[in-house]
Amino acid sequence: MGTPTQEKARLDQHVREIIAWHFNPETGCPFWIDYAKKLDWDPRIEIFSFDDLRKFPPFEDDWLRGGPVQRWIPKGLAGKPAYVFETGGTTGIPKSRVAMEDFRIDYEAFSDTLPEEYFPMGANWLMLGPSGPRRLRLAVEHLCQHRGGICFCVDLDPRWVIKLIKQGQMEQLELYKTHVIEQAVTILGAGHEIKCMFTTPKLLESLAEALEDRGTSVREQGITGIFAGGTEFTPQFTRFAMEELLGEGVYMTPTYGNTLMGLACSKPVGPADNYKIAYYAPQPRAVIEVVSFDDVNKVVDHGKTGRVRLTTLTKETFVPGFLERDEGEREPPCDAYPWDGISGVRPFRSLAGSTTVGVY
C-alpha cells in the first residue's frame, strides 16, 4: 500500500483501464457499448480519473433486474464459464451479476488479511450462511479451498426467513432457525476438524446458544477463526460476541460486502477503540463513498453521516455510482487501507421502514 495520494493515482489509472476495456467495441459488454451510443460524449476520451465518473448519471437498480444477463458479459471474456449471482429478490425480480473470476480474486485478496494463528492454512471451514444463487456461498468455499481446506455448508434460504417475518409467523421462523442451526451443530460434532467459519451475527448468537444448551461452546468445538458479515454488526454486538459468545482464543473479523462490491475488510476491532467497526472497500476494484442525502455527488466530511455510493471497477463488471440501501459515517484513511472507509453501517433511513432484516 502507498500513501493516500499514491493510492488515488493508482485508482485513477485503474479507472482509465476499466473505461477503455468496457467501452471498446472489441472488448466491452453489449450493455455499455449500446449505452455509449446514446451519449453525446465518449467515455474513453473524457474519463481520466475516478472523479470524472460523476459524468455518468446514477446507476439504475432496474438495469440489473431481468435478462438477458449475457448483455453484461464483456466481449473480451466471451466463452469463459460464467456464473450468475443474485442479490435481494425478496420482492419482484432480483438483481443479478454475471461473474467468472471476480469472486475468486476478491476472496483471495481477503485471504491475505486473515491472521494464520486463528485461520490456519489447510483448515476446514463451515459456511453457516445463505446458500442458493448467492455469491457468498461459492466465495467462502473458494476462500477455504484457496487456503487448502474443505468447506462444509448448510442449506439456508434467507428469502424464506424474510417471508416468515413479514407474515408474522414467528413460531415457524424459530423452527426454521432451529433447523439451520441443527445442521451446523451436526457438522461441527461430526469429527471434521473444522477450525474456521463464516456466519452472520444473528446466526452466530443462535449457534453459541445451541452449543451452550448442549454443554459445549464455539471454542470447545475447535473453532478459532470467524469471518462474519452483515449490517447487524454494532459495537455492542461485537463486544458481546467477543466477551460472551466466543471468549479467549477465538478471533472474529467483521466484514461488509455484497454481490456488487465484493468484500470490505475492517480494521482490527477491540476495546481500544470501544469496538468501533470501520470498513474499507477493496480499492481499486471497488470504491465506497459516503455521500450527502441531498446531493449524491457530494461526499460528506469525515465523521459525518451519508448514504453509501458504490462503484465497481473490474474487467467483468463496471457499475458507476450505485446508491446502496445502506448509510453510515465516513472514516478517514488508515495505515492498512490508505483511502476512505465507513463505519456504523445500517439500512438507509428512507428505506429502513420497508427493509426486513432476516439472517443478516
C-alpha positions, -999 to +999 in steps of 0.1 A: +000+000+000+011+035-007+001+069+007-034+082+001-020+104-028-003+074-044-035+052-040-055+080-056-032+080-086-034+042-087-072+044-086-073+070-115-051+048-136-073+018-129-104+038-139-089+047-172-081+010-179-116-002-170-132+025-191-110+016-221-120-020-217-158-017-212-164+009-239-142-007-265-165-024-291-139-052-293-138-060-255-167-042-238-201-057-228-232-051-250-249-030-223-221-004-221-214-003-258-251+003-265-252+028-237-223+048-251-241+052-285-268+072-267-243+097-252-231+128-268-196+123-254-171+094-255-162+080-220-129+067-235-119+103-242-135+122-213-129+099-183-094+104-169-100+099-132-123+085-106-139+119-101-147+121-138-171+091-133-196+117-120-203+125-156-224+093-156-259+096-141-265+074-110-266+037-119-302+024-120-312-006-099-335-019-126-307-023-151-296-054-131-331-069-130-341-094-157-323-106-187-307-115-209-278-114-185-255-120-214-256-083-221-233-078-192-206-103-204-176-083-219-167-095-254-131-098-242-142-125-218-166-143-242-165-181-239-153-182-203-175-203-179-199-178-163-218-177-130-249-156-122-253-144-087-284-128-073-288-102-046-320-092-028-351-105-045-374-106-015-399-089-038-400-088-075-372-098-098-338-100-081-307-080-093-281-102-110-244-100-115-226-122-140-191-133-129-162-155-140-133-149-117-142-118-097-154-137-066-122-157-065-100-127-069-119-108-042-117-136-017-081-144-024-072-108-016-093-111+016-074-143+025-042-123+028-057-102+056-066-132+078-042-139+107-029-175+103-028-180+141-065-181+141-072-191+104-047-219+098-038-227+063-052-262+055-080-258+080-115-269+072-144-244+072-181-242+080-202-219+058-231-210+081-249-185+058-271-182+028-270-207+000-287-209-033-280-182-060-258-161-038-222-153-045-213-157-008-217-195-007-193-201-036-169-173-025-165-187+010-160-222-004-133-208-027-117-189+002-114-222+021-101-241-009-076-213-017-062-218+019-060-256+014-091-267+033-125-283+026-157-263+032-189-277+048-221-259+040-257-258+053-290-252+035-303-217+042-329-197+022-329-161+035-359-153+013-380-178+032-368-163+065-379-128+054-413-141+042-419-156+076-410-124+093-433-103+071-462-127+077-456-126+114-451-164+116-425-162+144-431-198+155-423-210+120-393-187+119-380-202+151-385-237+137-366-228+106-338-212+125-335-243+147-334-264+115-304-243+102-285-243+135-290-281+140-273-286+106-243-266+118-242-283+152-243-317+135-214-308+111-193-294+140-198-326+160-191-350+132-153-350+136-144-330+105-118-309+124-134-276+114-114-246+127-128-216+107-163-205+098-183-178+081-216-167+097-238-137+104-242-120+138-277-135+143-267-170+134-235-168+155-256-159+185-280-187+178-252-212+173-235-202+205-267-206+224-275-240+209-240-253+218-243-239+253-276-258+257-256-290+248-229-282+274-203-270+249-191-239+231-179-225+198-143-227+212-147-262+225-159-273+191-125-263+177-134-230+161-105-205+163-114-180+135-147-165+125-152-144+094-186-127+098-207-103+078-239-084+079-253-050+086-263-062+121-228-057+133-227-030+160-200-022+186-224-035+212-228-069+194-191-072+187-182-067+223-209-092+234-197-117+209-161-114+218-166-114+256-197-137+260-202-159+229-166-166+220-141-158+247-103-162+247-088-180+217-114-172+191-107-143+166-136-126+148-133-103+118-164-083+108-168-076+071-192-056+049-199-069+015-224-076-012-227-091-047-216-059-065-188-048-041-171-079-030-157-076+004-148-046+026-124-055+054-125-040+088-096-026+109-089-049+139-117-045+164-113-044+201-117-025+234-090+001+225-115+020+202-147+008+220-153-019+195-159+005+167-161-011+133-146+007+103-148-010+068-126-003+038-135-013+003-111-034-019-098-005-039-092-001-068-116-029-077-144-013-058-148+021-041-172+032-014-181+069-010-203+083+018-224+109+000-249+136+011-286+126+014-294+158-005-267+157-032-254+123-042-224+139-060-212+155-028-190+134-004-197+142+033-169+153+057-151+127+078-172+117+107-204+128+090-233+106+080-244+099+044-256+072+020-233+046+006-224+050-031-206+021-046-185+020-078-174-014-091-144-014-114-133-048-127-129-062-162-160-083-156-182-056-141-184-018-144-210-002-122-206+036-116-223+054-087-247+027-075-267+040-045-268+013-019-296+006+006-271+015+035-259+045+053-230+052+077-203+076+087-173+085+066-140+073+081-105+087+072-078+065+057-057+043+080-023+026+077-036-007+064-061+010+040-049+044+028-083+055+014-117+065+030-138+039+049-172+037+065-184+029+100-218+024+116-233+007+085-271+003+088-302+004+065-306+037+046-331+058+067-357+064+040-358+027+032-354+013+067-391+010+074-396-011+043-364-032+048-368-065+065-336-078+080-335-116+082-305-138+089-281-109+080 
